[in-house]
């Protein structure tokens, strides 16, 4: 199945939260926070959204930081995805 977001929406594949610190300490799953870093899987076409022209600035494959409580989560083929508005993406990681 293929995912095609509409208008100013972006489909993200969240990265797994770190399970070990840089110094080698293993974190229990209960203390691990939800990761806010994801890879862009699909991008909508933009267009006229709420009376304003929206130009999409994200591209498939970019690694991004997104707002913690934004979007709608869903599972497809055993993977967890999140759909957010382009404005919920805070930064592109380079």
SVG drawing of the C-alpha trace seen along z (x, -y; Angstrom):
<svg xmlns="http://www.w3.org/2000/svg" viewBox="-10 -33 41 39">
<polyline fill="none" stroke="black" stroke-width="0.4" points="0.0,0.0 1.3,-3.5 0.7,-6.6 -0.1,-9.9 -0.7,-12.9 -3.1,-15.7 -2.4,-19.4 0.1,-20.6 0.5,-17.2 3.7,-15.2 4.1,-11.5 7.0,-10.8 8.6,-7.6 9.8,-8.2 13.2,-7.0 13.5,-4.7 14.4,-6.4 17.9,-5.9 18.2,-2.8 21.7,-3.5 23.5,-6.7 26.7,-7.8 28.6,-6.7 27.2,-3.2 24.4,-3.3 21.5,-1.1 18.1,-2.9 15.0,-1.0 12.2,-1.2 10.0,-2.9 12.3,-5.9 12.9,-6.3 11.2,-9.4 9.4,-9.3 11.7,-10.4 10.9,-13.6 13.2,-12.8 11.8,-11.2 12.4,-10.6 10.1,-12.2 8.3,-9.3 5.8,-11.3 4.9,-14.9 1.6,-16.5 1.4,-18.8 0.6,-21.9 -1.7,-24.3 -4.5,-26.4 -5.0,-25.7 -7.4,-27.8 -7.3,-30.5 -3.5,-30.8 -1.1,-29.4 1.2,-26.8 4.5,-25.8 6.0,-22.5 9.6,-22.9 10.2,-19.3 11.4,-16.4 11.2,-12.7 14.3,-11.3 15.0,-14.3 15.6,-13.8 13.5,-16.3 12.6,-17.3 8.8,-17.6 6.6,-19.0 6.1,-16.5 2.3,-16.4 1.4,-17.0 0.0,-14.8 -1.9,-11.6 -0.2,-8.2 -1.1,-5.0 0.5,-1.6 0.9,-0.2 2.8,3.0 4.1,3.3 5.7,-0.2 4.5,-3.2 4.0,-6.4 2.8,-9.9 1.0,-12.4 1.7,-16.1 1.2,-19.5 4.3,-21.0 4.2,-23.7 4.6,-21.1 8.0,-20.3 10.4,-22.4 13.7,-21.8 15.5,-19.8 18.6,-17.9 21.6,-18.0"/>
</svg>
